[in-house]
Amino acid sequence: MSDNDEVKAQLSKFKKKPKLTVPADFIDNAKSYDDKLMLVKILSEKEKNRVILMIKSMLKDAVAKRDKK
């Protein structure tokens, strides 16, 4: 493998992946469990940081409620 091939291989790792988009009608029509699951997967891939913050907040609230009892 030449140096040029190695550089191309390393650069391909850093290329941006295409963003997933969620059609508005999919959000409105997600009635089955599978549809809702797919929607959550897409949103969690697209908005990882927001999902992490939401989970942290939910856990913090759960711990606070548990400690009050």
C-alpha positions in Angstrom: 0.0 0.0 0.0 1.5 3.4 -1.0 1.5 6.5 1.2 -1.2 8.0 -1.1 -3.5 5.0 -0.5 -2.9 5.3 3.3 -3.8 9.0 3.3 -6.9 8.3 1.3 -7.9 5.5 3.7 -7.4 7.8 6.7 -9.3 10.7 5.1 -12.3 8.4 4.2 -12.7 7.8 7.9 -13.3 11.5 8.6 -15.7 12.1 5.8 -19.1 13.3 7.0 -21.8 10.7 6.9 -25.0 11.9 5.3 -27.5 13.1 7.8 -30.6 11.1 8.4 -33.8 13.1 7.9 -37.1 12.3 9.5 -40.1 12.9 7.3 -42.8 15.0 9.1 -45.5 12.5 8.1 -43.5 9.7 9.7 -43.6 11.5 13.0 -47.3 12.1 12.8 -48.1 8.6 11.6 -45.8 6.6 14.0 -48.5 4.5 15.6 -47.1 1.0 15.8 -44.3 0.0 18.1 -41.9 -0.7 15.2 -42.6 2.8 13.7 -41.9 4.4 17.0 -38.8 2.4 17.6 -37.4 3.4 14.1 -38.2 7.0 14.9 -36.3 6.9 18.2 -33.4 5.2 16.5 -33.2 7.9 13.7 -33.6 10.8 16.2 -31.0 9.3 18.6 -28.5 9.0 15.7 -29.2 12.4 14.4 -29.2 14.2 17.8 -26.9 12.2 20.0 -25.9 15.1 22.3 -29.5 16.1 22.9 -30.5 12.5 23.7 -27.7 12.2 26.2 -28.7 15.4 27.9 -32.4 14.2 28.1 -31.4 10.9 29.6 -29.1 12.6 32.1 -31.9 14.9 33.1 -34.4 12.0 33.5 -32.0 10.0 35.6 -31.2 13.0 37.8 -34.9 13.6 38.3 -35.5 9.9 39.2 -32.7 9.9 41.7 -34.0 13.2 43.3 -37.5 11.6 43.6 -36.0 8.4 45.1 -34.0 10.3 47.6 -37.1 12.3 48.8 -38.9 9.1 49.8 
